[in-house]
């Protein structure tokens, strides 16, 4: 230490300490330097502590607003000393170079990196507000012909996201025998496709669900993202027997340089517990191979 002090005094060009037999004291120059550097050192120390006790997460906007953010308050109660920074963007970042610790992604299993942790899969299901269902009866698939159907306007442009469209759902559930043609015990008549009263399109999943919450129509929703709304009664699943499996799933990736940091590990553990609760709520099958099918 004495060598470092001597080197600092040589750099400054004046004595910073008065050396006595059993003690030292600051010179006037030393006191001036201490006052000047004290605030800066405190700021540096605070910045280092903040960097060490924070976790940066990248995800997409709809997942952040519909699933992650509503749960964050519970994590902050458990870990009040850990700061969270969320970067909500549709752009995929490289964890090896980006300034983030964790990534939450939404892809088919074969597109997920080998080190990715599966959080949960999903099913698609029609949902509507209870107020809309008071005004319009929706007990059968055929009743959708009187409704406005809400979906993503750009889903048809992407192969995997096309699985989230009403067209996929209607291909599976939307065939009904023409009125008066169904005969009990007889061979079913040639079906015709159900056509809704009108369509309403949005860009993002949270916009689609918000429109459904306000009674603007029936949305084909991703079950993990609306499980809380269904549990609270804010949304109703009028046709629960028509859930459709999606090949997409939700994944957690951890930057290799961040994996051993205690605050990142704490967030990962908490996130996986939240995911387990979601899997239980939606009846998710944990084996990703059960949804790894594309045509």
C-alpha positions as CSV (number, residue, x, y, z in Angstrom):
1,X,0.0,0.0,0.0
2,X,2.8,2.4,0.9
3,X,4.3,1.9,-2.6
4,X,0.9,2.7,-4.2
5,X,0.6,5.9,-2.1
6,X,4.2,6.9,-3.0
7,X,3.4,6.3,-6.7
8,X,0.2,8.4,-6.4
9,X,2.1,11.2,-4.8
10,X,4.8,11.0,-7.5
11,X,2.0,11.3,-10.1
12,X,0.3,14.2,-8.4
13,X,3.7,15.9,-7.7
14,X,3.1,16.7,-4.0
15,X,2.8,15.0,-0.6
16,X,-0.8,13.7,0.2
17,X,0.0,12.3,3.7
18,X,2.0,13.6,6.7
19,X,3.7,10.5,8.1
20,X,4.1,10.4,11.9
21,X,5.6,7.7,14.0
22,X,2.4,5.8,14.7
23,X,-0.1,7.6,12.4
24,X,-0.6,9.4,9.2
25,X,-2.8,12.4,8.3
26,X,-3.9,14.0,5.1
27,X,-2.2,17.1,3.9
28,X,-4.3,19.9,2.5
29,X,-3.7,18.5,-1.0
30,X,-4.7,15.0,0.2
31,X,-7.9,16.4,1.7
32,X,-8.7,18.2,-1.6
33,X,-8.2,15.0,-3.6
34,X,-10.3,12.9,-1.2
35,X,-13.3,15.4,-1.5
36,X,-13.0,15.3,-5.3
37,X,-12.8,11.5,-5.6
38,X,-15.2,10.5,-2.8
39,X,-18.4,11.1,-4.7
40,X,-17.1,9.4,-7.8
41,X,-16.0,6.3,-5.8
42,X,-19.4,6.0,-4.2
43,X,-21.0,6.2,-7.7
44,X,-18.7,3.6,-9.0
45,X,-19.4,1.3,-6.0
46,X,-23.2,1.7,-6.5
47,X,-22.9,1.0,-10.2
48,X,-20.9,-2.2,-9.6
49,X,-23.4,-3.4,-7.0
50,X,-26.3,-2.7,-9.4
51,X,-24.6,-4.5,-12.2
52,X,-23.9,-7.5,-10.0
53,X,-27.5,-7.6,-8.6
54,X,-29.5,-7.3,-11.9
55,X,-30.8,-9.6,-14.6
56,X,-31.5,-8.5,-18.1
57,X,-34.2,-10.4,-20.1
58,X,-35.1,-10.2,-23.8
59,X,-38.5,-11.4,-24.9
60,X,-41.3,-10.3,-27.3
61,X,-43.9,-7.7,-26.4
62,X,-47.0,-9.9,-26.2
63,X,-45.4,-12.5,-23.9
64,X,-43.9,-9.7,-21.7
65,X,-47.2,-7.9,-21.2
66,X,-49.5,-11.0,-21.0
67,X,-47.4,-13.5,-19.0
68,X,-44.2,-12.2,-17.6
69,X,-44.9,-8.7,-16.3
70,X,-48.1,-9.7,-14.3
71,X,-46.0,-12.2,-12.4
72,X,-42.9,-10.0,-11.7
73,X,-44.3,-8.4,-8.6
74,X,-44.1,-11.8,-6.9
75,X,-40.4,-12.2,-7.8
76,X,-39.6,-8.7,-6.6
77,X,-41.2,-9.5,-3.2
78,X,-39.0,-12.5,-2.9
79,X,-35.9,-10.8,-4.1
80,X,-36.1,-7.0,-3.4
81,X,-32.4,-6.6,-4.0
82,X,-32.4,-7.8,-7.6
83,X,-33.1,-5.4,-10.4
84,X,-34.9,-6.6,-13.6
85,X,-34.4,-5.1,-17.0
86,X,-36.8,-6.3,-19.8
87,X,-36.1,-5.7,-23.4
88,X,-39.4,-6.4,-25.2
89,X,-38.7,-6.7,-28.9
90,X,-39.5,-9.0,-31.8
91,X,-35.9,-9.0,-32.9
92,X,-33.9,-12.2,-32.0
93,X,-30.7,-11.4,-30.2
94,X,-27.5,-13.4,-30.0
95,X,-26.9,-14.2,-26.3
96,X,-23.1,-14.6,-27.0
97,X,-22.8,-10.9,-27.9
98,X,-25.9,-9.1,-26.6
99,X,-26.1,-7.3,-23.3
100,X,-28.7,-9.6,-21.9
101,X,-28.6,-12.6,-19.5
102,X,-31.8,-14.5,-20.5
103,X,-33.9,-14.9,-23.5
104,X,-37.5,-16.2,-23.7
105,X,-38.4,-17.5,-27.2
106,X,-41.4,-19.0,-29.0
107,X,-40.4,-21.6,-31.6
108,X,-41.1,-25.2,-32.6
109,X,-39.0,-27.7,-30.8
110,X,-36.7,-28.4,-33.7
111,X,-35.8,-24.7,-33.9
112,X,-34.9,-24.4,-30.2
113,X,-31.2,-24.6,-29.3
114,X,-30.0,-27.7,-27.6
115,X,-29.4,-25.9,-24.3
116,X,-32.9,-24.3,-24.3
117,X,-35.2,-25.1,-21.4
118,X,-38.8,-25.9,-22.4
119,X,-41.2,-23.8,-20.2
120,X,-44.5,-25.0,-21.7
121,X,-46.3,-25.8,-24.9
122,X,-49.7,-24.4,-25.9
123,X,-53.1,-25.0,-27.2
124,X,-55.4,-22.6,-29.1
125,X,-59.0,-22.0,-27.9
126,X,-61.8,-19.6,-28.7
127,X,-62.3,-17.0,-25.9
128,X,-64.8,-14.2,-25.5
129,X,-65.9,-11.8,-22.8
130,X,-68.8,-12.8,-20.6
131,X,-70.7,-9.7,-21.6
132,X,-70.5,-10.7,-25.3
133,X,-71.8,-14.2,-24.5
134,X,-74.7,-12.8,-22.6
135,X,-75.8,-11.0,-25.8
136,X,-74.9,-13.8,-28.3
137,X,-75.4,-17.5,-27.7
138,X,-72.2,-19.4,-28.4
139,X,-72.9,-23.1,-27.4
140,X,-71.9,-24.8,-30.7
141,X,-69.3,-24.2,-33.4
142,X,-72.0,-23.2,-35.8
143,X,-72.9,-20.2,-33.6
144,X,-69.6,-18.6,-34.6
145,X,-71.3,-17.7,-37.9
146,X,-73.0,-14.9,-36.1
147,X,-69.8,-13.6,-34.5
148,X,-66.9,-11.3,-35.3
149,X,-63.7,-13.4,-35.3
150,X,-60.4,-11.8,-34.2
151,X,-57.0,-12.9,-35.3
152,X,-53.5,-11.7,-36.3
153,X,-53.5,-10.0,-39.6
154,X,-50.0,-11.1,-40.6
155,X,-50.0,-14.7,-39.4
156,X,-50.6,-16.1,-42.9
157,X,-47.2,-14.7,-44.0
158,X,-45.2,-16.9,-41.7
159,X,-45.4,-20.7,-41.9
160,X,-45.3,-21.5,-38.2
161,X,-47.6,-18.6,-37.1
162,X,-50.2,-19.8,-39.6
163,X,-50.9,-22.5,-37.0
164,X,-52.4,-19.7,-34.9
165,X,-55.1,-18.7,-37.4
166,X,-58.8,-19.3,-37.4
167,X,-58.4,-21.0,-40.8
168,X,-56.5,-23.8,-39.1
169,X,-59.0,-24.1,-36.4
170,X,-62.0,-24.0,-38.8
171,X,-60.4,-26.7,-40.9
172,X,-60.5,-28.9,-37.9
173,X,-63.8,-27.9,-36.2
174,X,-65.6,-25.5,-38.5
175,X,-67.5,-28.0,-40.7
176,X,-71.2,-28.3,-40.1
177,X,-73.9,-30.2,-41.9
178,X,-76.2,-27.9,-43.9
179,X,-79.4,-27.0,-42.0
180,X,-82.0,-29.7,-42.3
181,X,-79.6,-32.2,-43.9
182,X,-78.4,-34.1,-40.8
183,X,-80.1,-37.4,-40.3
184,X,-79.7,-39.4,-37.1
185,X,-77.9,-42.7,-37.8
186,X,-77.4,-41.8,-41.4
187,X,-74.1,-41.0,-43.2
188,X,-73.2,-37.3,-42.7
189,X,-74.0,-35.0,-45.6
190,X,-71.1,-33.3,-47.4
191,X,-70.1,-30.5,-45.0
192,X,-69.8,-26.8,-45.7
193,X,-67.3,-24.4,-44.1
194,X,-68.4,-22.0,-41.4
195,X,-68.1,-18.4,-42.4
196,X,-68.2,-15.7,-39.6
197,X,-70.2,-12.5,-39.8
198,X,-67.0,-10.4,-40.0
199,X,-63.2,-10.4,-39.3
200,X,-61.1,-8.1,-37.1
201,X,-57.3,-8.1,-37.4
202,X,-54.5,-7.0,-35.1
203,X,-50.7,-7.2,-35.2
204,X,-50.0,-8.6,-31.7
205,X,-51.5,-11.3,-29.4
206,X,-52.0,-8.8,-26.6
207,X,-54.1,-6.6,-28.9
208,X,-56.2,-9.6,-30.0
209,X,-56.9,-10.5,-26.4
210,X,-57.6,-6.9,-25.4
211,X,-60.2,-6.7,-28.2
212,X,-61.8,-9.9,-26.8
213,X,-61.8,-8.6,-23.3
214,X,-63.7,-5.5,-24.4
215,X,-66.4,-7.6,-26.2
216,X,-65.4,-6.8,-29.8
217,X,-65.5,-10.4,-30.9
218,X,-64.2,-14.0,-30.3
219,X,-60.5,-14.5,-30.3
220,X,-58.6,-17.7,-31.0
221,X,-56.2,-17.3,-28.1
222,X,-53.0,-19.0,-27.0
223,X,-54.1,-20.8,-23.8
224,X,-50.9,-20.1,-21.7
225,X,-51.3,-16.4,-22.3
226,X,-55.0,-16.2,-21.3
227,X,-55.0,-18.8,-18.4
228,X,-55.1,-16.1,-15.8
229,X,-58.0,-14.2,-17.6
230,X,-59.9,-17.5,-17.8
231,X,-59.3,-18.3,-14.1
232,X,-60.5,-14.8,-13.1
233,X,-63.6,-14.9,-15.3
234,X,-62.5,-11.9,-17.4
235,X,-62.6,-14.2,-20.4
236,X,-64.7,-17.3,-21.0
237,X,-63.9,-20.4,-23.0
238,X,-67.3,-21.2,-24.6
239,X,-66.2,-24.2,-26.6
240,X,-63.6,-26.1,-24.4
241,X,-64.0,-29.3,-26.4
242,X,-62.4,-27.6,-29.4
243,X,-58.9,-26.8,-28.1
244,X,-56.4,-27.2,-30.9
245,X,-52.7,-28.2,-30.3
246,X,-50.0,-25.9,-31.5
247,X,-46.6,-27.1,-32.6
248,X,-45.0,-24.0,-31.0
249,X,-43.6,-23.9,-27.5
250,X,-42.1,-21.4,-25.1
251,X,-38.4,-21.7,-24.2
252,X,-35.8,-20.2,-21.8
253,X,-32.2,-19.6,-22.8
254,X,-29.4,-18.5,-20.5
255,X,-26.3,-16.6,-21.6
256,X,-23.3,-18.9,-20.8
257,X,-21.4,-16.0,-19.1
258,X,-24.4,-15.3,-16.8
259,X,-25.4,-18.8,-15.8
260,X,-23.5,-18.9,-12.5
261,X,-24.5,-15.5,-11.3
262,X,-26.7,-15.9,-8.2
263,X,-29.3,-13.3,-9.3
264,X,-29.6,-14.9,-12.7
265,X,-30.0,-18.3,-11.2
266,X,-32.6,-17.0,-8.8
267,X,-34.6,-15.6,-11.6
268,X,-34.3,-18.8,-13.7
269,X,-35.5,-20.9,-10.7
270,X,-38.4,-18.6,-10.1
271,X,-39.3,-18.5,-13.8
272,X,-39.3,-22.3,-14.1
273,X,-41.7,-22.5,-11.1
274,X,-44.0,-20.1,-12.7
275,X,-43.9,-22.1,-15.9
276,X,-44.7,-25.3,-13.9
277,X,-47.8,-23.5,-12.5
278,X,-48.8,-22.6,-16.0
279,X,-48.4,-26.1,-17.3
280,X,-50.6,-27.4,-14.5
281,X,-53.2,-24.7,-15.2
282,X,-53.5,-25.5,-18.9
283,X,-52.9,-29.3,-18.6
284,X,-49.7,-29.2,-20.7
285,X,-48.0,-32.4,-21.6
286,X,-44.3,-31.9,-20.6
287,X,-42.9,-34.0,-23.4
288,X,-42.1,-31.6,-26.3
289,X,-42.1,-34.4,-28.8
290,X,-45.9,-34.6,-28.5
291,X,-46.2,-31.2,-30.3
292,X,-43.3,-31.6,-32.7
293,X,-45.3,-32.1,-35.8
294,X,-45.6,-29.9,-38.8
295,X,-47.0,-30.6,-42.2
